[in-house]
Amino acid sequence: MDKFEFLETDFEFVGDKQDITKDVVAPAVPAWKDAMRRFSKNKGAVIGFTFIVVVILLAIFAPMLSTWKFDDINTAIKNVEPNATHWFGTDAYGRDLWVRLWTGTRYSLFIAVAAIFIDVVIGMTYGLISGYFGGKVDAIMQRFQEIMNSIPTLVVLILLMMVMKASLTTIIIALAFTEWIGMSRITRAQVLKVKEDEFVLASRTLGASDFFIIFKEILPNIYSQMIIMVMMSIPNAIFYEAYLSFVGLGLPIPMASLGTLINDGFNSFLVYPYMMIIPAVVLSILMLSFNLFGDGLRDALDPTMKEM
């Protein structure tokens, strides 16, 4: 036997050989399971997700289970502080603030869903087309986007106030003017990164159409960044609705949202602070929860964050 040749019998193994193989070759884990595992380890993201679920459930069921209606007026019980009957008190018209708060939260969440729809339909599609085709198409689309982004929000609001009355439709139109631009930019940047990769070139060589490549090849490979951007746009939309309420473009009376409730409470804050503090706290919790949830999704889905 050559002096450099060794046999397995010359060594003594400590432990089970299967354990050694198991440590060397780990079983493959699906990407979504790996993302869920990473997300569950992020305590802030889990807490944020829990608060979001609780708020959504309260917004759906609290007004349904209450004996009070959000628009019931009873001046005999106006400006009542929080008690066992009216958990969050009543406003200047005797309306129960517990029911109005969660009804308003329902409308605020609906506005957030509308913002997601605008981001996906307008912003994502715009960015995909602009980034993929490039050249003159990209130049023209980017110049139009810059023009839209250069118009001050206050000017847009003044124009809307001149031609439209305060309503849910007005808020959604205001969101549609500028809210999609951020999503469009992120989408375009991601498309520019992957559109020259091998799998895209292979699809193009096989004769796939441009829109097939965009929506079947490119989009599935950049969806994680899109999900993160969508989650980040939700608190912005909720805050934007509150801002619109302060300039007179909020929901019409007697409808309520978190923005209109804060605006109504602001007028009597020094005398009845609970009218403003309670909806402001719920708005803050909701925005913070969505931010924590979005951060958790970013850490779970971003390939650059694999090592924790």
N, C-alpha and C positions, 0 to 999 in steps of 0.2 A: 504494500500500500504506500502510495506517495506520502511524503511527510506533511504535505499541505492538504491532504484529503481527510475529511472528517465524516464520521457516520453519526446518524441521529442517536444511536445507542451510546455514543460517547458523552452525551449531555443528559442532565437530569432536569426535567420540567417541573416547576413548582406551580401547582394549580391545574386547572382544566385547560386543555388545548383549545376547546371551543370558545372559552372566554377570551383567549388571545386573538383568535380570528374575529370575534365580535367587536373587539376594541379597534382592530385595524380597519375592518370593512363595515361601516355603518349602513344600516338600511336606508334606502332612498325615501325621503319624506316629500309628499306633494307640496307645491308652493303655497297653496291656500292654508294647509295645516301648519306650515312653518310660520306664515303670517299671523294666524290665529294664536299660536303659541307665544309669539313675540308680543302681540297686542295684549294678551292676558297677563303678561309680566309687567306691563306698564300700568302701575296703580292709578296714576292720574287719568289715563285714558279710560280705564274701567269705571272710575268714579264719575267722570264726565258722561260716559254712555249711560250709566245708571240714572243720573239726574235727568238726562234727556228723556229716557223712557218714562220716568215718574211724571215729568211735566206734561208729556204727550198724553199719558193716561188721564191725568187730572183735567187737561184741556178737553178731552173727549167726554169723560163721564161725570165730572163734577157738576156742570150745568144741568145735565140730564137727571141727576139724582136729587137736586135741590128743589124745594117747594117754591122758591123765588124765581122770577124771570129777570133777565138782564135789563129789560126796559120797563119794568114795573115801577111806576112813580107813586110814592106815598109820602107827602110832605110832613105827615105826623111823626115820621121816624127819621127825618133828615139829620145828617151830621151826627149820627150815633157812632160812638167809638166801638172798637172791636169788643164783642161779648159772646156769650154762649149761643145767642140766637143768630147774630150777624158776626161771623167769625172775623171778617176783615172790616166790619163797620158798614156804614152807609154814606152816600155822598150828599150833596146839597139838594138833591131831588128825592131823597129817600130810597134810592136804588141800592140793592144789596151788592157790596163790592166783591164779595167772594165769588158770586156768579159772574159779575161783570169782568173780574180779573181773568178767570179761566176761559170765558167766552172771548175776551180780548186776546188771550194767549193763542187761542185757536185761530183767530184771524192773522196774528203775527206769524204763526207757523205756516199758514196757507201762503202768505207773502213770501216766506222763505222757500217754499216748494216752487212758487212761481219764479223766483230768482234762479233756482236750480234748472228749471225748464228753459229759461232764457239762456243760461250759461251753456247748456248742452246743445240746444237747437241752434242758437245763433253763434255763440262764441266758439264752441268746439268745431262746428262745421266750417266756420269762417277761417279759423286757424289751420285746419286740415287742408282745405283747398289752397289757401295762400302759401303755406309751406311746401306742399307737394309740387305744385305746378311751377312755382318760382318765376323768374324772369319778369316779363311785362305784367303778367297777371298778379304776381306778388307785389310789384312796385305800385300798381294802381290800387290794389286792395289796402296796402299799408298806408298810402297817402290818404285814402278815404278814412281809415281808422284814426290817423293822426288828426284829421279835421274834426271828427266826432269827439275825440278826446280833448281837443283844445277848447271846446265850447264850455265855459264855466257852468257848473251845476246850477248855480243860482239863476243864471240866464234861462236855462231850460225850465226851471221851476216857475219863473215869472211868466214865461210864454204859456205854460200849461195852465196857470191860474187865470190867464186872460181868456182862454178858449174853452176851458173845461172846469167843471165844478168838482169839489172834493168827493172822491169815491175810491173804491177799491180798484176800479179800472184805471183811474188816473195814476195811482201808485204803481201799478204794474207797467204802465206806459213809461213812467219816469225811470223805472228800473231798466226797461228795454233800451233806453237811450245810451247808457254808458256802462251798465254793469257787466256786459259781455266782453268788454275790451280786455280785461285782465286775463280771462280764460282764453281768449283768442291768442294773446301773446305767448302764454305758456304752451299752448297747443302747437303753435307755429314753431317755437324753439325746439320742442320735442320731435316734431316731424323732420326738421332740418338735420337732427342728429341721426335719425335712423333710415331716412329715405334712400341712402346710398349703400345700405347694408346688403349682404349677400342674399338674404331671403327675399328682399324687395326686387333686386336685380334678377333673381331666378324667376319670380312671378312675371316680371315684365318680359323676360326672354320666352316664357311659355305662352305669351300672348294674352295675359290677363288684362282686363280693362283698367283704366286709371282709377275709377271709383271702386272697383273690386279691390285693388291694391290698397287704396286709402282706408276703406272700412273693414276689410277682412284681413289685411296683413299688417298695416301700420298701427291702426287704432288699438288692436289687442295688445300690442307691445308697449303702449304708452298709457294704458288705462290707469295705472297706479297714480301717476302724477295728476291725471284728470280727476280722480276720486278725491285726492287730497285738496285740489283747488276748489272743488265743489263744496267740500265740507267747510273750507275757510270762507266761502262766499255767503254761507247761511247767516252767521252772526252779523256780517256786513249788511245784508239785506234787512235783518230785523232792526238794526240800529238806524239804517237809512229810513225805514218806515217811521221810526220815532222822530227822526229829524224832520220828515215831511209833515208830521202832525204839528210841530212847532211853527211851521210857516203857513199853516192853513190848508194843507193838501192831504190831511189825514182822512179817516173814515167819517162819514156824515153822522150827525146825531140821529138816533140814539145808539148807533153801532159803536163798538169799542174795540180798541187794540191796546197793547202795552204802551204804545206811543201816546195815544189819546188820553189814556188814564193818567199817565205821568204829566201830560200837559194840563189836564183838569186839576190834578192835585197840586200842581205848581202854583195855581192862582190862589190857593188857600193854605199854602204850606205852613205859614207862621201860626195859623190858628188850629188847623187839623193836619199835622204832619203825616199821619198814617196814610192819608189819601195818596200821597206821592211816594212815600218810603216803600210801601209794600210792593206796588208794581215795579218800582225801580230795582228792588232787590231781586224780584223774579226775573226781570230783564237781564240783570247782571249775571245771575246764576245760569241763565240759558245761554248767554253769549260765552261765558267762561267755559261751560260744559262743552259747547261745540268746538271751541278752540282746543281744549284738552283732547277731545275725541279726534279732531283733525291731526293734532300732533302725534297721537298714538297711531293713526293710520299711516302717517308719513314714515314713522320709524319701522312699522311692520311691513310696508310695501316697497320702500325705497331700497333698491339693491345695494346702494352705497352704505347702508346702515346694517349690513349683515352681522358685523362683529359688534357685540354689545359690551 
